[in-house]
Amino acid sequence: MVAPKDSLIESATASIIAGVDEAGRGPLAGPVVAAAVILNPQIPIEGLADSKKLSENQRNRLAALIKQHALSYSIAQASVIEIDDLNILQATLLAMQRAVSGLSLLPGQVLVDGNRLPKLPIPAQAIVKGDSKVKAISAASILAKVTRDAIMVDFHTQYPDFSFHIHKGYGTKQHLAEIGQYGWLDIHRRTFNPVKTLLAK
């Protein structure tokens, strides 16, 4: 899911900065999704902020603007299998790495939300609470969140006994009750409790 412009630019430009963030590290089900965004400084987008501080309607509106106006964006994910095989941190870094590699512009620097960096061939910096401090990271946060929410809504249509359209796979009381009643699904993370505990019985 990349927004290529007129042509691919293969050489990095020092002034081009990509923001990177993820959504879905904490849930019990579904993939972890990462996004990388290079904003267009000539077309500022008002209202960019940490996706968690925005309403669903605000996120959806901003996501459309980001896709329309960004110089480049890329969205990637790591699967439930990869999360269970690698652990959630390494799977998150893998998704971020994939997102950056999917950009149609090669940035001169990558700014990543948090305190850990994926392995990248270009300079990168981790920024704690970067999704509230750096517009490009805010944009990546929004794209990652909107994309993952859409994935979870689709899972609800596949597994209607589970209210993934509501809890998005997080360990809410409702989700835990559904696991207790219906058991676990292939999209549940088997290394996460209480799914891990359930499998051990």
C-alpha positions as CSV (number, residue, x, y, z in Angstrom):
1,M,0.0,0.0,0.0
2,V,2.3,2.7,-1.3
3,A,1.5,6.1,-2.8
4,P,4.0,6.4,-5.6
5,K,4.4,9.8,-7.2
6,D,5.3,10.6,-10.8
7,S,8.5,8.6,-10.7
8,L,10.5,6.7,-8.1
9,I,13.5,8.6,-6.8
10,E,16.3,6.1,-5.9
11,S,18.8,8.4,-4.2
12,A,18.2,9.6,-0.7
13,T,17.8,13.3,-0.1
14,A,19.0,14.5,3.2
15,S,16.1,16.9,3.7
16,I,13.5,14.2,3.3
17,I,12.3,12.8,6.6
18,A,10.0,9.8,7.1
19,G,8.0,9.3,10.2
20,V,7.3,5.8,11.4
21,D,4.8,4.4,13.9
22,E,2.9,1.2,14.7
23,A,-0.5,0.1,15.9
24,G,-1.5,-3.1,17.6
25,R,1.4,-4.1,19.9
26,G,-1.0,-4.8,22.8
27,P,-4.0,-6.7,21.5
28,L,-4.6,-10.4,21.9
29,A,-5.5,-10.9,18.3
30,G,-4.6,-9.7,14.8
31,P,-1.4,-8.3,13.2
32,V,0.8,-5.5,14.2
33,V,0.7,-2.7,11.6
34,A,3.3,-0.1,10.9
35,A,3.3,2.9,8.6
36,A,5.9,5.2,7.2
37,V,5.0,8.7,5.9
38,I,6.9,11.4,4.1
39,L,4.8,14.6,4.4
40,N,4.8,17.3,1.7
41,P,6.1,20.5,3.4
42,Q,4.3,22.5,0.7
43,I,0.9,21.0,1.7
44,P,0.7,21.1,5.5
45,I,-2.1,19.0,7.0
46,E,-3.8,20.6,10.0
47,G,-4.8,18.5,13.0
48,L,-2.1,15.8,12.9
49,A,-1.7,14.3,16.4
50,D,-1.2,11.0,18.2
51,S,-3.9,8.7,16.8
52,K,-4.9,7.7,20.3
53,K,-5.9,11.3,21.0
54,L,-8.2,11.6,18.0
55,S,-11.7,10.3,17.4
56,E,-12.4,7.6,14.8
57,N,-13.9,10.2,12.5
58,Q,-10.9,12.5,12.9
59,R,-8.5,9.7,12.1
60,N,-10.4,8.6,9.0
61,R,-10.6,12.2,7.7
62,L,-6.9,12.8,8.3
63,A,-5.9,9.4,6.9
64,A,-7.6,10.4,3.6
65,L,-5.7,13.7,3.6
66,I,-2.4,12.0,4.3
67,K,-2.8,9.5,1.5
68,Q,-3.8,12.4,-0.9
69,H,-1.0,14.8,0.0
70,A,2.0,12.9,1.3
71,L,5.0,12.7,-0.9
72,S,5.1,9.0,-0.1
73,Y,3.5,6.6,2.4
74,S,3.8,2.9,3.0
75,I,1.8,0.6,5.2
76,A,3.1,-2.9,6.3
77,Q,2.4,-5.5,8.9
78,A,3.7,-8.5,10.7
79,S,1.4,-11.5,11.0
80,V,0.2,-13.3,14.1
81,I,2.5,-16.1,13.2
82,E,5.5,-13.8,13.1
83,I,4.5,-12.2,16.4
84,D,4.4,-15.6,18.1
85,D,7.6,-16.7,16.4
86,L,9.7,-13.6,16.9
87,N,8.0,-11.9,19.9
88,I,5.9,-8.7,19.6
89,L,8.9,-6.3,19.8
90,Q,10.8,-8.0,17.0
91,A,7.6,-8.3,14.9
92,T,6.9,-4.7,15.4
93,L,10.4,-3.7,14.2
94,L,10.0,-6.0,11.2
95,A,6.7,-4.3,10.3
96,M,8.4,-0.9,10.6
97,Q,11.3,-2.1,8.4
98,R,8.9,-3.3,5.8
99,A,7.0,0.0,5.9
100,V,10.2,2.0,5.3
101,S,11.3,-0.3,2.5
102,G,8.0,0.3,0.8
103,L,8.4,4.0,0.4
104,S,8.7,5.3,-3.2
105,L,11.1,8.0,-1.9
106,L,14.3,7.1,-0.1
107,P,14.4,9.5,2.9
108,G,17.6,10.9,4.3
109,Q,16.4,10.3,7.8
110,V,13.8,8.1,9.6
111,L,12.2,9.2,12.8
112,V,10.5,6.4,14.8
113,D,8.1,6.6,17.6
114,G,9.4,5.0,20.8
115,N,12.8,3.9,22.1
116,R,13.7,1.1,19.7
117,L,14.8,1.2,16.1
118,P,14.4,-1.3,13.3
119,K,17.4,-2.2,11.2
120,L,17.6,0.3,8.4
121,P,20.2,1.2,5.7
122,I,19.7,4.9,6.4
123,P,20.1,7.1,9.5
124,A,17.3,6.8,12.0
125,Q,16.4,8.2,15.4
126,A,13.9,6.9,18.0
127,I,11.8,9.6,19.7
128,V,9.8,8.8,22.8
129,K,6.2,10.1,22.4
130,G,7.2,11.1,18.9
131,D,3.6,10.7,17.7
132,S,2.8,13.8,19.7
133,K,6.0,15.7,18.8
134,V,6.7,15.0,15.1
135,K,4.0,15.6,12.4
136,A,5.3,12.8,10.1
137,I,5.2,10.3,13.0
138,S,1.7,11.5,13.9
139,A,0.7,10.9,10.3
140,A,2.2,7.4,10.4
141,S,0.4,6.7,13.7
142,I,-2.9,7.7,12.1
143,L,-2.4,5.5,9.0
144,A,-1.3,2.5,11.1
145,K,-4.3,2.8,13.4
146,V,-6.9,3.3,10.7
147,T,-5.5,0.4,8.7
148,R,-5.4,-2.0,11.6
149,D,-8.9,-1.0,12.8
150,A,-10.2,-1.8,9.3
151,I,-8.5,-5.2,9.4
152,M,-10.2,-6.0,12.7
153,V,-13.6,-4.9,11.5
154,D,-13.1,-7.3,8.6
155,F,-12.3,-10.1,11.1
156,H,-15.6,-9.5,12.8
157,T,-17.4,-10.3,9.5
158,Q,-15.3,-13.5,9.3
159,Y,-15.8,-14.4,13.0
160,P,-19.2,-12.8,14.0
161,D,-19.1,-14.4,17.5
162,F,-16.2,-12.1,18.3
163,S,-16.8,-8.3,18.5
164,F,-13.6,-7.4,16.8
165,H,-15.3,-4.3,15.3
166,I,-15.7,-3.0,18.9
167,H,-12.7,-4.1,20.9
168,K,-10.3,-4.4,18.0
169,G,-8.7,-7.5,19.6
170,Y,-7.6,-5.8,22.8
171,G,-8.1,-7.7,26.1
172,T,-11.3,-6.1,27.1
173,K,-13.8,-7.8,29.4
174,Q,-16.0,-8.4,26.4
175,H,-13.2,-10.0,24.4
176,L,-12.1,-12.2,27.3
177,A,-15.7,-13.4,27.7
178,E,-15.8,-14.3,24.0
179,I,-12.6,-16.3,24.3
180,G,-14.0,-18.1,27.4
181,Q,-17.2,-18.9,25.5
182,Y,-15.9,-19.7,22.0
183,G,-12.2,-20.5,22.5
184,W,-9.3,-19.1,20.5
185,L,-9.0,-18.4,16.8
186,D,-6.1,-18.7,14.4
187,I,-5.8,-14.9,14.6
188,H,-5.3,-15.0,18.3
189,R,-1.7,-14.5,19.5
190,R,-0.8,-17.8,21.2
191,T,2.1,-16.4,23.2
192,F,-0.2,-13.8,24.8
193,N,-2.1,-14.5,27.9
194,P,-4.9,-15.5,28.4
195,V,-4.7,-17.3,25.1
196,K,-1.4,-18.9,26.2
197,T,-3.0,-20.1,29.4
198,L,-6.0,-21.4,27.6
199,L,-3.8,-23.5,25.2
200,A,-1.9,-24.9,28.2
201,K,-5.0,-26.5,29.7
